[in-house]
């Protein structure tokens, strides 16, 4: 396969796979730890509720962001024709931009925004890239 096509597919499928993991974990979190009296699909209600919520309500969002990025970066790293770590980190940057936007649109506690932005994206993309490189080398 043409390396350019392979690299484009790596980014698209890494982003798509990571997004599926992310949204799945967010939905599971809303089922397992529901916010009483708040419809998670109502953005205005979420904006009002988030600053008042305790730690347990942020476990699944953090896991969703971190694991979505990790899996997306692994997919991109495994599929890329070359520069596998760069593609994995590129997925991390895409998810970081999304995370910054979401933290702006749905402002939660500052501790969560800082933790989320510092730990859930670039470090997880780096780990995902490392895992992909190790998996490829072990074949």
N, C-alpha and C positions, 0 to 999 in steps of 0.2 A: 504494500500500500504506500502511496505517496506520503512522505514524512509530514508535509504541510497538512494534508487531510487528517493524518493520524493525530497530529498535535491539536488540531481544531476539535476533533472528536474527543480527545483527552480532556480538554477544557469544558466542553459542553456536557459530556457524561459525568465528569467530576462534579461540576456544579449541580447537575440534575440529581445525581445520586446523593450528594450531601444535602441537598434541599429536601429530598424525600425523607431522609433520616431525621433532619431537623423538624420538619412539620409533623412527622409521626410521633416524635418524642414530645413535642408541644401538646399535641392532642391527647396523648397518653397521660401527660401531666395534668391536663384539665379534668380528666376522668378520675385519676387516682387522688388528686389533691384539688378538689374544686374550690373556687372562691365563692363562698356563700352569697347568694343574691346578685351575682354578676354574670352576665352572659359573656363568655370569652370572645364572641364574635362582634360584640358591641364595643368599638374602639373608644367611644366617649366614656363608657362605664369603666373600661380598663384603665384609662388615663386617670380617672378619679380614684380608683381602688389601689393601683400599684404602689403609690408612695406610703400607703398605710399597712401594707402586707409584711408579714414576718418572713424569716429565712426559708422556711419549708416551701413557700410558694415560688422560690427562685431556683430550687434544685433542678427541676426539669428544664426550665429555660436555659440554664447554664449547660446542663448535659446535652441538650439539643444543639446548642451552638458549638460546643466543643466536639461532640461526636460527629455531627454533620460535617464540620470542617475536616476532622480527622479522616473520615471515610471518603469525602470528596477529594482530599489531597492524595490519599492512597490510590484512588481510581485514576486520577490524572497522572500520578507518578508511574503507575503500572502501564498506562496506555501510551504515554508520550513516546515519540520516536527518539528523542534526545533531550538533554537538559532536564531530566526527570525531576530533580529537586526544584528547579526554577518553576516548572509547571505546578508542582505541588504547592509551592509558596504563592504562586499566582492565585490558586484557588483560595488560599488563606486570605490574600488581599481582597478578593471579591467578597468573601464572607465577612471580613472586617468592615468593609464599606457598608454592607447590609446591616451589620450589627450596630454601627455608629448611627445609621439612619433610624433603625428601630428604637435604639436608646433615646434618640431625639423625639421620635413620634410618640413613644410610650415611656415617658420618663418614670423610672422606678427610683429606688434608693440609690444614692451616690455610690455606696459600697458595692452594689451589684454592677452598676455601669463600669466602674473602674476594674473590678475583677473580671467581668465579661470581656471587656476590650483588651485587657492586658494578657489574659490567660486562655481564652477560648478560641482564638483565631490563629495568629502567627505561630505560637508554640505548638498548637495541635497540627497545623499544616506542616511544620518542620518534622514532627514525629511521624505523621502520615507519609511524608516524603522519604524519611529514613526507613520506615517499614517497607515501602515499595521497593527501594533500592536493595535492601537486604533480601527481599523475596525474589527479586530478579537475579541477584548474584547467587542465590542458593539453588537455582534451577540447574 
